[in-house]
Amino acid sequence: MINTPKTSRRQEVDTVIIDGSLTGLIHALMLKSLGHSVVIFEQGHSDRGGHGAGISAGPLVQEFFSKYGLKKGDYAIDAVEIRMLNRDGMGKRRIRKSYTLTSWSVLYHLLRAKFDGFVVPGKFGNDTETEARFEERKKVFDVEDDGKRVRTTYRDLDTLTEHVVSAHLVIAADGPNPFTASAGK
Ligand SMILES: Cc1cc2nc3c(=O)[nH]c(=O)nc-3n(C[C@H](O)[C@H](O)[C@H](O)COP(=O)(O)OP(=O)(O)OC[C@H]3O[C@@H](n4cnc5c(N)ncnc54)[C@H](O)[C@@H]3O)c2cc1C
């Protein structure tokens, strides 16, 4: 059964972001650095596993991170070729081209450290200065624009309670098959 309890959380923010993965965190960091209060709603846990190895960190990624004080060597390595393996570990294909490679997990933890100071012990640091919230296990199921503000309704997957947050801006980056494609009345 769904309850609707009172909550001590602030229910009015500048920006809501639906997506606690890379797109959401990159936008969250940018907006936070511009002085906005930002809350991220992510249906998954904070302490997440990776999406597998090998995301290419091209010039735009490098430019973005350098703005936030991170050098390429902090999150990426240069590779001279890529090898694709079969399930049995045998070489399937080899591409001789230089790539700058990082991983989902490294980018996620760096962005979280910069955004809200989320730290996995022994990993990155905390340099949070302004209001920034990452709300894990919160599944958004409705977004409604009344012409002045946008109301985002989410379910807390642990307490099974529903809450509404009002914002000037909602960024929906909820991955493939997004529910927000059909929401937003
Ligand atoms: C091996 C591998 C290599 C890759 N290489 C590259 C690469 O080189 N370049 C590249 O750009 N990409 C690459 N990718 C893809 C990469 O994982 C994605 O680009 C990246 O994760 C996209 O981030 P995203 O935030 O847009 O979406 P996602 O990672 O799909 O995140 C969407 C998030 O929204 C959350 N969500 C969805 N619905 C709701 C809801 N209703 N309420 C709350 N939360 C919700 C989901 O739980 C999820 O965490 C690679 C992937 C793999 C596996």
The ligand as a MOL file (V3000), in Angstrom:
LIG
                    3D

  0  0  0     0  0            999 V3000
M  V30 BEGIN CTAB
M  V30 COUNTS 53 58 0 0 0
M  V30 BEGIN ATOM
M  V30 1 C 31.0280 -1.7230 -22.6700 0
M  V30 2 C 30.3260 -0.4040 -22.8730 0
M  V30 3 C 30.9790 0.6060 -23.5650 0
M  V30 4 C 30.3350 1.8260 -23.7530 0
M  V30 5 N 30.9970 2.8050 -24.4330 0
M  V30 6 C 30.4180 4.0080 -24.5840 0
M  V30 7 C 31.1100 5.0710 -25.2280 0
M  V30 8 O 32.2560 4.9360 -25.6780 0
M  V30 9 N 30.4930 6.2730 -25.3370 0
M  V30 10 C 29.2340 6.4600 -24.8350 0
M  V30 11 O 28.7050 7.5750 -24.9250 0
M  V30 12 N 28.5570 5.4630 -24.2370 0
M  V30 13 C 29.1040 4.2530 -24.1010 0
M  V30 14 N 28.4410 3.2670 -23.4690 0
M  V30 15 C 27.1250 3.5170 -22.9790 0
M  V30 16 C 27.2140 4.1940 -21.6450 0
M  V30 17 O 26.9910 3.2580 -20.6310 0
M  V30 18 C 26.1670 5.2380 -21.6980 0
M  V30 19 O 26.5430 6.2280 -22.6680 0
M  V30 20 C 25.9130 5.9850 -20.4140 0
M  V30 21 O 25.7480 5.1350 -19.3130 0
M  V30 22 C 24.6630 6.7690 -20.6820 0
M  V30 23 O 24.3220 7.4380 -19.5270 0
M  V30 24 P 22.8650 7.9820 -19.3720 0
M  V30 25 O 22.8800 8.6980 -18.0680 0
M  V30 26 O 22.4340 8.7580 -20.5640 0
M  V30 27 O 21.8970 6.7010 -19.3850 0
M  V30 28 P 21.9060 5.4030 -18.4840 0
M  V30 29 O 23.2670 4.9990 -18.0910 0
M  V30 30 O 21.0220 4.4200 -19.2000 0
M  V30 31 O 21.1730 5.8840 -17.1660 0
M  V30 32 C 19.7970 6.1470 -17.0680 0
M  V30 33 C 19.4910 6.1350 -15.5750 0
M  V30 34 O 18.1780 6.5880 -15.3530 0
M  V30 35 C 17.6250 5.7880 -14.3210 0
M  V30 36 N 16.1710 5.8190 -14.4890 0
M  V30 37 C 15.4500 5.3540 -15.5500 0
M  V30 38 N 14.1360 5.5640 -15.3390 0
M  V30 39 C 14.0200 6.1750 -14.1320 0
M  V30 40 C 12.9070 6.6520 -13.3630 0
M  V30 41 N 11.6410 6.5620 -13.8170 0
M  V30 42 N 13.1450 7.2190 -12.1680 0
M  V30 43 C 14.4310 7.3200 -11.6750 0
M  V30 44 N 15.5290 6.8890 -12.3650 0
M  V30 45 C 15.3130 6.3310 -13.5740 0
M  V30 46 C 18.2090 4.4050 -14.5470 0
M  V30 47 O 18.1750 3.6030 -13.3640 0
M  V30 48 C 19.6260 4.7340 -14.9700 0
M  V30 49 O 20.5370 4.7710 -13.8840 0
M  V30 50 C 29.0400 2.0440 -23.2590 0
M  V30 51 C 28.3860 1.0040 -22.5470 0
M  V30 52 C 29.0320 -0.2020 -22.3670 0
M  V30 53 C 28.3150 -1.3070 -21.6080 0
M  V30 END ATOM
M  V30 BEGIN BOND
M  V30 1 1 1 2
M  V30 2 1 2 3
M  V30 3 2 2 52
M  V30 4 2 3 4
M  V30 5 1 4 5
M  V30 6 1 4 50
M  V30 7 2 5 6
M  V30 8 1 6 7
M  V30 9 1 6 13
M  V30 10 2 7 8
M  V30 11 1 7 9
M  V30 12 1 9 10
M  V30 13 2 10 11
M  V30 14 1 10 12
M  V30 15 2 12 13
M  V30 16 1 13 14
M  V30 17 1 14 15
M  V30 18 1 14 50
M  V30 19 1 15 16
M  V30 20 1 16 17
M  V30 21 1 16 18
M  V30 22 1 18 19
M  V30 23 1 18 20
M  V30 24 1 20 21
M  V30 25 1 20 22
M  V30 26 1 22 23
M  V30 27 1 23 24
M  V30 28 2 24 25
M  V30 29 1 24 26
M  V30 30 1 24 27
M  V30 31 1 27 28
M  V30 32 2 28 29
M  V30 33 1 28 30
M  V30 34 1 28 31
M  V30 35 1 31 32
M  V30 36 1 32 33
M  V30 37 1 33 34
M  V30 38 1 33 48
M  V30 39 1 34 35
M  V30 40 1 35 36
M  V30 41 1 35 46
M  V30 42 1 36 37
M  V30 43 1 36 45
M  V30 44 2 37 38
M  V30 45 1 38 39
M  V30 46 1 39 40
M  V30 47 2 39 45
M  V30 48 1 40 41
M  V30 49 2 40 42
M  V30 50 1 42 43
M  V30 51 2 43 44
M  V30 52 1 44 45
M  V30 53 1 46 47
M  V30 54 1 46 48
M  V30 55 1 48 49
M  V30 56 2 50 51
M  V30 57 1 51 52
M  V30 58 1 52 53
M  V30 END BOND
M  V30 END CTAB
M  END
